[in-house]
Amino acid sequence: MNLRKAYLTLCILGLVLPYFHFLPWLMAHGLDVPGFFAELFSTSIGGFFGMDVVVSACVLTLFIIAEGRRLQMKHLWAPVAGTFLVGVSFGLPLFLYLRESSLALPRLPATTTQDSTAAPRA
């Protein structure tokens, strides 16, 4: 399996697995943002995972912006939005999938300019 397919597979898993646990909570409580964070941080272990994900999401966002600009990638909004709407488990593989797709595109060769006043090479 090539990297693009692996990243796409992980992207799908990163969407399905978290939402498999989140959707029942959402159906029971609705879009209760304060209640969501209260439950997330109700235990030390929950707080540990919550803060880990928040920091990871911030780092990933910086990486997406920096690496995406460096490679002149398009649609950088998608993995950033995916990170904050689903999680790092979705945003990271989505960005890596887009990155691999971008790297697979043909690139224009770097052009070199010769000084017209330079003596021709023999």
DSSP file (Angstrom, degrees, kcal/mol; ACC not computed):
  #  RESIDUE AA STRUCTURE BP1 BP2  ACC     N-H-->O    O-->H-N    N-H-->O    O-->H-N    TCO  KAPPA ALPHA  PHI   PSI    X-CA   Y-CA   Z-CA
    1    1 A M              0   0    0      0, 0.0     2,-0.1     0, 0.0     0, 0.0   0.000 360.0 360.0 360.0 130.8    0.0    0.0    0.0
    2    2 A N     >  -     0   0    0      1,-0.1     4,-2.2     4,-0.0     5,-0.2  -0.318 360.0-103.5 -79.5 168.4    1.4    3.4   -0.9
    3    3 A L  H  > S+     0   0    0      1,-0.2     4,-3.0     2,-0.2     5,-0.2   0.868 117.5  56.1 -61.8 -39.7    1.6    6.3    1.5
    4    4 A R  H  > S+     0   0    0      1,-0.2     4,-2.3     2,-0.2    -1,-0.2   0.924 110.5  44.7 -60.6 -43.9   -1.4    8.2    0.0
    5    5 A K  H  > S+     0   0    0      2,-0.2     4,-2.5     1,-0.2    -1,-0.2   0.889 113.4  51.0 -67.4 -38.3   -3.7    5.2    0.4
    6    6 A A  H  X S+     0   0    0     -4,-2.2     4,-2.5     2,-0.2    -2,-0.2   0.933 111.9  46.5 -64.0 -45.2   -2.4    4.6    3.9
    7    7 A Y  H  X S+     0   0    0     -4,-3.0     4,-2.3     2,-0.2    -2,-0.2   0.894 112.5  50.2 -64.5 -39.6   -3.0    8.2    4.9
    8    8 A L  H  X S+     0   0    0     -4,-2.3     4,-2.2    -5,-0.2    -1,-0.2   0.913 111.0  49.1 -65.1 -41.8   -6.5    8.2    3.3
    9    9 A T  H  X S+     0   0    0     -4,-2.5     4,-2.3     1,-0.2    -2,-0.2   0.926 113.4  46.4 -61.4 -45.2   -7.3    5.0    5.3
   10   10 A L  H  X S+     0   0    0     -4,-2.5     4,-2.6     1,-0.2    -1,-0.2   0.838 109.1  56.1 -66.7 -32.6   -6.1    6.5    8.5
   11   11 A C  H  X S+     0   0    0     -4,-2.3     4,-0.9     2,-0.2    -1,-0.2   0.924 108.6  46.6 -63.3 -45.2   -8.0    9.7    7.7
   12   12 A I  H >X S+     0   0    0     -4,-2.2     4,-2.8     1,-0.2     3,-0.7   0.927 114.2  47.2 -63.9 -45.4  -11.2    7.7    7.4
   13   13 A L  H 3X S+     0   0    0     -4,-2.3     4,-2.3     1,-0.2    -2,-0.2   0.890 107.9  57.0 -61.7 -38.5  -10.5    5.9   10.7
   14   14 A G  H 3< S+     0   0    0     -4,-2.6    76,-0.3    75,-0.3    -1,-0.2   0.682 113.8  40.2 -67.4 -18.3   -9.6    9.2   12.3
   15   15 A L  H <X S+     0   0    0     -4,-0.9     4,-1.5    -3,-0.7    -2,-0.2   0.861 119.3  42.3 -90.5 -48.3  -13.1   10.4   11.4
   16   16 A V  H  X S+     0   0    0     -4,-2.8     4,-1.8     2,-0.2    -2,-0.2   0.928 111.1  51.2 -70.2 -48.3  -15.2    7.3   12.1
   17   17 A L  H  X S+     0   0    0     -4,-2.3     4,-0.8    -5,-0.2    -1,-0.2   0.923 113.1  42.2 -64.0 -47.5  -13.6    6.1   15.4
   18   18 A P  H >> S+     0   0    0      0, 0.0     4,-1.9     0, 0.0     3,-0.9   0.930 116.5  48.7 -63.7 -41.7  -13.8    9.4   17.4
   19   19 A Y  H 3X S+     0   0    0     -4,-1.5     4,-2.6     1,-0.3    -2,-0.2   0.755  99.0  67.9 -71.3 -22.1  -17.4   10.1   16.1
   20   20 A F  H 3< S+     0   0    0     -4,-1.8    -1,-0.3     1,-0.2    -3,-0.1   0.844 112.6  33.1 -60.7 -33.2  -18.4    6.6   17.0
   21   21 A H  H <X S+     0   0    0     -3,-0.9     4,-0.7    -4,-0.8    -2,-0.2   0.761 120.6  49.7 -92.2 -29.5  -18.0    7.7   20.6
   22   22 A F  H  X S+     0   0    0     -4,-1.9     4,-2.6     1,-0.2     5,-0.2   0.878  98.8  63.5 -80.2 -38.9  -19.0   11.3   20.2
   23   23 A L  H  X S+     0   0    0     -4,-2.6     4,-2.6     1,-0.2     5,-0.2   0.886 101.0  50.7 -60.0 -42.7  -22.3   10.9   18.3
   24   24 A P  H  > S+     0   0    0      0, 0.0     4,-1.8     0, 0.0    -1,-0.2   0.908 112.8  47.8 -61.2 -37.8  -24.1    9.1   21.1
   25   25 A W  H  X S+     0   0    0     -4,-0.7     4,-2.6     2,-0.2     5,-0.3   0.922 111.9  50.0 -64.7 -43.1  -23.0   11.8   23.6
   26   26 A L  H  X S+     0   0    0     -4,-2.6     4,-2.5     1,-0.2    -1,-0.2   0.886 109.9  50.4 -63.1 -40.1  -24.2   14.5   21.1
   27   27 A M  H  < S+     0   0    0     -4,-2.6    -1,-0.2    -5,-0.2    -2,-0.2   0.859 115.8  42.9 -66.1 -35.1  -27.6   12.7   20.7
   28   28 A A  H  < S+     0   0    0     -4,-1.8    -2,-0.2    -5,-0.2    -1,-0.2   0.853 130.9  21.0 -79.1 -35.6  -28.0   12.5   24.5
   29   29 A H  H  < S-     0   0    0     -4,-2.6    -3,-0.2     1,-0.2    -2,-0.2   0.557  91.8-143.1-113.4 -11.7  -26.8   16.1   25.4
   30   30 A G     <  -     0   0    0     -4,-2.5     2,-2.0    -5,-0.3    -1,-0.2  -0.306  63.3 -30.0  72.1-166.0  -27.1   18.1   22.2
   31   31 A L  S    S+     0   0    0     -4,-0.1     2,-1.2     1,-0.1    -1,-0.2  -0.464  80.0 157.2 -85.9  67.8  -24.5   20.8   21.4
   32   32 A D     >  +     0   0    0     -2,-2.0     4,-2.5     1,-0.2     5,-0.1  -0.736  13.5 176.6 -95.7  86.0  -23.7   21.5   25.0
   33   33 A V  H  > S+     0   0    0     -2,-1.2     4,-2.3     1,-0.2     5,-0.2   0.922  79.6  46.9 -62.4 -47.9  -20.2   22.9   24.8
   34   34 A P  H  > S+     0   0    0      0, 0.0     4,-2.3     0, 0.0    -1,-0.2   0.916 114.2  49.1 -60.7 -39.3  -19.8   23.7   28.5
   35   35 A G  H  > S+     0   0    0      2,-0.2     4,-2.3     1,-0.2    -2,-0.2   0.872 108.3  54.3 -65.0 -37.1  -21.1   20.2   29.3
   36   36 A F  H  X S+     0   0    0     -4,-2.5     4,-2.5     2,-0.2    -1,-0.2   0.948 112.7  41.6 -60.8 -49.5  -18.7   18.7   26.8
   37   37 A F  H  X S+     0   0    0     -4,-2.3     4,-2.3     2,-0.2    -2,-0.2   0.848 111.4  56.4 -70.4 -32.8  -15.7   20.4   28.4
   38   38 A A  H  < S+     0   0    0     -4,-2.3    -1,-0.2    -5,-0.2    -2,-0.2   0.931 112.8  41.4 -62.5 -43.7  -17.0   19.7   31.9
   39   39 A E  H >< S+     0   0    0     -4,-2.3     3,-1.2     1,-0.2     4,-0.3   0.898 112.5  54.8 -69.9 -39.6  -17.1   16.0   31.2
   40   40 A L  H 3< S+     0   0    0     -4,-2.5     3,-0.4     1,-0.3    10,-0.3   0.908 118.0  34.5 -59.8 -42.2  -13.8   16.0   29.3
   41   41 A F  T 3< S+     0   0    0     -4,-2.3    -1,-0.3     1,-0.2    -2,-0.2   0.134  86.6 104.9-100.9  19.9  -12.0   17.5   32.3
   42   42 A S  S <  S+     0   0    0     -3,-1.2     2,-0.3    -5,-0.0    -1,-0.2   0.692  84.6  36.4 -75.3 -17.7  -14.0   15.8   35.0
   43   43 A T  S  > S-     0   0    0     -3,-0.4     4,-2.5    -4,-0.3     5,-0.2  -0.899  84.5-117.2-129.0 161.2  -11.1   13.4   35.7
   44   44 A S  H  > S+     0   0    0     -2,-0.3     4,-2.4     2,-0.2     5,-0.1   0.892 117.2  50.2 -63.2 -39.6   -7.3   13.8   35.8
   45   45 A I  H  > S+     0   0    0      2,-0.2     4,-2.4     1,-0.2     5,-0.2   0.914 110.7  49.0 -67.2 -42.3   -7.0   11.2   33.0
   46   46 A G  H  > S+     0   0    0      1,-0.2     4,-2.9     2,-0.2    -2,-0.2   0.912 112.1  49.3 -61.2 -42.4   -9.6   13.0   30.9
   47   47 A G  H  X S+     0   0    0     -4,-2.5     4,-2.8     2,-0.2     5,-0.3   0.887 108.7  53.8 -63.4 -39.2   -7.8   16.3   31.5
   48   48 A F  H  X S+     0   0    0     -4,-2.4     4,-2.1     2,-0.2    -2,-0.2   0.951 114.3  40.0 -58.9 -50.8   -4.5   14.7   30.5
   49   49 A F  H  X S+     0   0    0     -4,-2.4     4,-2.3     2,-0.2    -2,-0.2   0.888 114.5  53.9 -68.5 -38.1   -5.9   13.5   27.2
   50   50 A G  H  X S+     0   0    0     -4,-2.9     4,-2.2   -10,-0.3    -2,-0.2   0.940 112.2  42.5 -61.5 -47.6   -7.8   16.8   26.6
   51   51 A M  H  X S+     0   0    0     -4,-2.8     4,-2.6     2,-0.2     5,-0.3   0.874 111.8  55.6 -68.1 -35.8   -4.8   19.0   27.1
   52   52 A D  H  X S+     0   0    0     -4,-2.1     4,-2.4    -5,-0.3    -1,-0.2   0.923 110.9  44.8 -59.7 -43.9   -2.6   16.6   25.0
   53   53 A V  H  X S+     0   0    0     -4,-2.3     4,-2.7     2,-0.2    -2,-0.2   0.894 111.8  52.1 -69.2 -39.8   -5.1   16.9   22.1
   54   54 A V  H  X S+     0   0    0     -4,-2.2     4,-1.9     2,-0.2    -2,-0.2   0.944 113.8  42.9 -62.4 -47.7   -5.4   20.7   22.5
   55   55 A V  H  X S+     0   0    0     -4,-2.6     4,-2.5     1,-0.2     5,-0.2   0.923 114.7  50.8 -64.4 -43.2   -1.6   21.2   22.4
   56   56 A S  H  X S+     0   0    0     -4,-2.4     4,-2.8    -5,-0.3    -2,-0.2   0.888 108.6  52.0 -61.5 -39.3   -1.3   18.7   19.5
   57   57 A A  H  X S+     0   0    0     -4,-2.7     4,-2.1     2,-0.2    -1,-0.2   0.889 110.5  48.3 -64.9 -39.1   -4.0   20.5   17.5
   58   58 A C  H  X S+     0   0    0     -4,-1.9     4,-2.1     2,-0.2    -2,-0.2   0.927 113.5  46.4 -66.2 -44.8   -2.1   23.8   17.9
   59   59 A V  H  X S+     0   0    0     -4,-2.5     4,-2.4     1,-0.2    -2,-0.2   0.926 112.6  50.6 -62.9 -44.3    1.2   22.3   16.9
   60   60 A L  H  X S+     0   0    0     -4,-2.8     4,-3.0     1,-0.2    -1,-0.2   0.893 107.4  53.8 -61.8 -39.8   -0.4   20.6   13.9
   61   61 A T  H  X S+     0   0    0     -4,-2.1     4,-2.3     2,-0.2    -1,-0.2   0.928 109.6  47.5 -62.0 -44.5   -2.1   23.8   12.8
   62   62 A L  H  X S+     0   0    0     -4,-2.1     4,-2.8     1,-0.2     5,-0.2   0.917 113.4  48.8 -60.6 -42.8    1.3   25.6   12.8
   63   63 A F  H  X>S+     0   0    0     -4,-2.4     4,-2.8     2,-0.2     5,-0.5   0.914 110.0  51.2 -63.8 -43.7    2.8   22.7   10.9
   64   64 A I  H  X5S+     0   0    0     -4,-3.0     4,-2.1     1,-0.2     5,-0.2   0.932 114.1  44.0 -59.5 -46.1    0.0   22.7    8.3
   65   65 A I  H  X5S+     0   0    0     -4,-2.3     4,-2.1    -5,-0.2     5,-0.2   0.944 118.9  41.9 -66.1 -47.9    0.4   26.4    7.7
   66   66 A A  H  X5S+     0   0    0     -4,-2.8     4,-2.2    -5,-0.2    -2,-0.2   0.957 121.8  38.2 -66.7 -51.0    4.2   26.4    7.5
   67   67 A E  H  X5S+     0   0    0     -4,-2.8     4,-2.2    -5,-0.2    -1,-0.2   0.884 115.8  53.9 -69.0 -38.1    4.6   23.2    5.5
   68   68 A G  H  <XS+     0   0    0     -4,-2.1     5,-3.0    -5,-0.5     4,-0.3   0.906 111.7  44.2 -63.0 -42.1    1.6   24.0    3.3
   69   69 A R  H ><5S+     0   0    0     -4,-2.1     3,-1.0    -5,-0.2    -2,-0.2   0.910 111.0  54.7 -67.7 -41.4    3.0   27.4    2.4
   70   70 A R  H 3<5S+     0   0    0     -4,-2.2    -2,-0.2     1,-0.3    -1,-0.2   0.894 116.6  37.3 -59.3 -39.8    6.5   26.0    1.8
   71   71 A L  T 3<5S-     0   0    0     -4,-2.2    -1,-0.3    -5,-0.1    -2,-0.2   0.400 109.4-124.3 -92.0   2.4    5.1   23.5   -0.6
   72   72 A Q  T < 5 +     0   0    0     -3,-1.0    -3,-0.2    -4,-0.3     2,-0.1   0.905  47.6 177.1  53.9  46.5    2.5   26.0   -2.0
   73   73 A M      < -     0   0    0     -5,-3.0     3,-0.3    -6,-0.2     2,-0.2  -0.423  20.9-135.7 -79.4 154.8   -0.3   23.6   -1.2
   74   74 A K  S    S+     0   0    0      1,-0.2    28,-0.1    24,-0.1    -1,-0.1  -0.658  77.3  30.9-103.6 163.8   -4.0   24.4   -1.8
   75   75 A H    >   +     0   0    0     -2,-0.2     3,-1.3     1,-0.1    -1,-0.2   0.807  61.6 153.5  62.2  35.3   -6.9   23.7    0.5
   76   76 A L  T 3>  +     0   0    0     -3,-0.3     4,-1.3     1,-0.3     5,-0.2   0.727  64.1  71.5 -66.0 -20.1   -5.0   24.1    3.7
   77   77 A W  H 3> S+     0   0    0      1,-0.2     4,-3.1     2,-0.2     5,-0.3   0.837  87.3  65.7 -62.3 -31.9   -8.2   25.1    5.4
   78   78 A A  H <> S+     0   0    0     -3,-1.3     4,-2.8     1,-0.2    -1,-0.2   0.939 104.2  39.3 -63.7 -51.4   -9.5   21.5    5.2
   79   79 A P  H  > S+     0   0    0      0, 0.0     4,-1.8     0, 0.0    -1,-0.2   0.838 116.9  52.1 -69.7 -27.6   -7.0   19.8    7.5
   80   80 A V  H  X S+     0   0    0     -4,-1.3     4,-1.7     2,-0.2    -2,-0.2   0.955 114.1  42.3 -67.4 -49.0   -7.1   22.8    9.9
   81   81 A A  H  X S+     0   0    0     -4,-3.1     4,-2.2     1,-0.2     5,-0.3   0.916 113.9  52.7 -61.8 -42.8  -10.9   22.7   10.1
   82   82 A G  H  X>S+     0   0    0     -4,-2.8     4,-2.1    -5,-0.3     5,-1.9   0.855 106.2  54.4 -61.4 -35.4  -10.8   18.9   10.3
   83   83 A T  H  <5S+     0   0    0     -4,-1.8    -1,-0.2     3,-0.2    -2,-0.2   0.910 115.9  36.7 -64.8 -42.5   -8.5   19.1   13.2
   84   84 A F  H  <5S+     0   0    0     -4,-1.7    -2,-0.2     1,-0.2    -1,-0.2   0.695 122.0  44.0 -88.2 -18.2  -10.7   21.4   15.2
   85   85 A L  H  <5S+     0   0    0     -4,-2.2    -3,-0.2    -5,-0.2    -2,-0.2   0.747 137.8   5.2 -93.4 -27.3  -14.1   19.8   14.1
   86   86 A V  T  <5S-     0   0    0     -4,-2.1     2,-0.3    -5,-0.3    -3,-0.2   0.697 108.1-100.7-118.5 -61.8  -13.0   16.1   14.5
   87   87 A G    >>< -     0   0    0     -5,-1.9     4,-2.7     1,-0.1     3,-1.5  -0.887  38.2 -66.9 155.1 175.2   -9.5   15.9   16.0
   88   88 A V  H 3> S+     0   0    0     -2,-0.3     4,-2.2     1,-0.3    -1,-0.1   0.821 122.2  68.2 -60.8 -32.4   -5.8   15.4   15.3
   89   89 A S  H 34 S+     0   0    0      1,-0.2   -75,-0.3     2,-0.2    -1,-0.3   0.704 113.4  29.5 -64.3 -18.5   -6.6   11.8   14.3
   90   90 A F  H <> S+     0   0    0     -3,-1.5     4,-1.9   -76,-0.3    -2,-0.2   0.783 119.5  51.4-103.3 -45.1   -8.4   13.2   11.3
   91   91 A G  H  X S+     0   0    0     -4,-2.7     4,-2.5    -9,-0.3     5,-0.2   0.885 107.9  51.4 -64.8 -41.0   -6.6   16.5   10.5
   92   92 A L  H  X S+     0   0    0     -4,-2.2     4,-2.7     2,-0.2     5,-0.2   0.962 113.2  41.7 -65.9 -52.6   -3.0   15.0   10.5
   93   93 A P  H  > S+     0   0    0      0, 0.0     4,-2.3     0, 0.0   -82,-0.2   0.859 114.2  54.3 -65.3 -29.8   -3.7   12.1    8.1
   94   94 A L  H  X S+     0   0    0     -4,-1.9     4,-2.5     2,-0.2    -2,-0.2   0.945 110.9  45.2 -64.4 -46.4   -5.8   14.5    5.9
   95   95 A F  H  X S+     0   0    0     -4,-2.5     4,-2.8     1,-0.2    -1,-0.2   0.928 113.5  49.5 -61.7 -44.1   -2.9   16.9    5.7
   96   96 A L  H  X S+     0   0    0     -4,-2.7     4,-2.6     2,-0.2    -1,-0.2   0.870 110.4  51.1 -64.5 -35.7   -0.4   14.2    5.0
   97   97 A Y  H  X S+     0   0    0     -4,-2.3     4,-2.3    -5,-0.2    -1,-0.2   0.940 113.0  45.0 -63.2 -47.6   -2.6   12.8    2.3
   98   98 A L  H  X S+     0   0    0     -4,-2.5     4,-2.3     2,-0.2    -2,-0.2   0.880 112.7  52.5 -63.7 -37.5   -2.9   16.3    0.7
   99   99 A R  H  X S+     0   0    0     -4,-2.8     4,-2.8     2,-0.2    -2,-0.2   0.931 109.6  47.5 -64.4 -46.6    0.9   16.7    1.1
  100  100 A E  H  X S+     0   0    0     -4,-2.6     4,-1.4     1,-0.2    -2,-0.2   0.899 112.3  50.7 -61.5 -40.1    1.7   13.4   -0.6
  101  101 A S  H  X S+     0   0    0     -4,-2.3     4,-0.5     2,-0.2    -1,-0.2   0.903 111.7  47.8 -63.4 -40.6   -0.7   14.4   -3.4
  102  102 A S  H >< S+     0   0    0     -4,-2.3     3,-1.0     1,-0.2    -2,-0.2   0.901 110.3  51.1 -66.6 -41.7    1.0   17.7   -3.8
  103  103 A L  H 3< S+     0   0    0     -4,-2.8    -1,-0.2     1,-0.2    -2,-0.2   0.768 104.5  59.0 -67.5 -24.3    4.4   16.2   -3.8
  104  104 A A  H 3< S+     0   0    0     -4,-1.4    -1,-0.2    -5,-0.2    -2,-0.2   0.641  84.1 102.0 -79.2 -14.4    3.3   13.8   -6.6
  105  105 A L  S << S-     0   0    0     -3,-1.0     2,-0.1    -4,-0.5    -3,-0.0  -0.411  86.6-101.5 -68.9 144.1    2.4   16.7   -8.9
  106  106 A P        -     0   0    0      0, 0.0     2,-0.3     0, 0.0    -1,-0.1  -0.441  39.3-146.4 -64.8 139.0    4.9   17.4  -11.6
  107  107 A R        -     0   0    0     -2,-0.1     3,-0.0    -4,-0.1    -4,-0.0  -0.813  16.0-111.9-107.6 146.5    7.1   20.4  -10.8
  108  108 A L        -     0   0    0     -2,-0.3     3,-0.1     1,-0.1     2,-0.0  -0.592  41.6-110.8 -72.5 135.7    8.5   22.9  -13.2
  109  109 A P        -     0   0    0      0, 0.0     2,-0.2     0, 0.0    -1,-0.1  -0.363  36.9 -98.6 -66.4 148.2   12.3   22.6  -13.4
  110  110 A A        -     0   0    0      1,-0.1     2,-0.4    -3,-0.0    -3,-0.0  -0.480  40.1-135.3 -66.1 132.4   14.3   25.4  -11.9
  111  111 A T        -     0   0    0     -2,-0.2     2,-0.4    -3,-0.1    -1,-0.1  -0.719  13.3-154.0 -93.1 141.5   15.4   27.8  -14.6
  112  112 A T        -     0   0    0     -2,-0.4     2,-0.5     2,-0.0     0, 0.0  -0.918   5.5-147.3-112.8 141.5   18.9   29.1  -14.7
  113  113 A T        -     0   0    0     -2,-0.4     2,-0.4     2,-0.0    -2,-0.0  -0.896   8.1-146.5-108.4 136.0   19.7   32.4  -16.3
  114  114 A Q        -     0   0    0     -2,-0.5     2,-0.5     4,-0.0    -2,-0.0  -0.797  24.4-112.6 -99.3 143.1   23.1   32.9  -18.0
  115  115 A D    >   -     0   0    0     -2,-0.4     3,-1.4     1,-0.2    -1,-0.0  -0.611  20.9-146.9 -72.3 122.3   24.7   36.2  -17.9
  116  116 A S  T 3  S+     0   0    0     -2,-0.5    -1,-0.2     1,-0.3    -2,-0.0   0.685  96.6  56.0 -67.9 -15.7   24.7   37.4  -21.5
  117  117 A T  T 3  S+     0   0    0      2,-0.1    -1,-0.3     3,-0.0     2,-0.1   0.569  84.9 103.7 -91.4  -8.3   28.0   39.2  -21.0
  118  118 A A  S <  S-     0   0    0     -3,-1.4     3,-0.1     1,-0.1    -4,-0.0  -0.410  83.3-102.2 -73.6 149.0   29.8   36.1  -19.9
  119  119 A A        -     0   0    0      1,-0.1    -1,-0.1    -2,-0.1    -4,-0.1  -0.458  43.4-103.7 -69.5 141.0   32.1   34.4  -22.3
  120  120 A P        -     0   0    0      0, 0.0     2,-0.2     0, 0.0    -1,-0.1  -0.316  37.5-109.2 -65.6 149.6   30.6   31.3  -23.9
  121  121 A R              0   0    0      1,-0.1    -3,-0.0    -3,-0.1     0, 0.0  -0.524 360.0 360.0 -78.7 145.8   31.9   28.0  -22.6
  122  122 A A              0   0    0     -2,-0.2    -1,-0.1     0, 0.0     0, 0.0   0.444 360.0 360.0 -93.3 360.0   34.1   25.9  -24.8
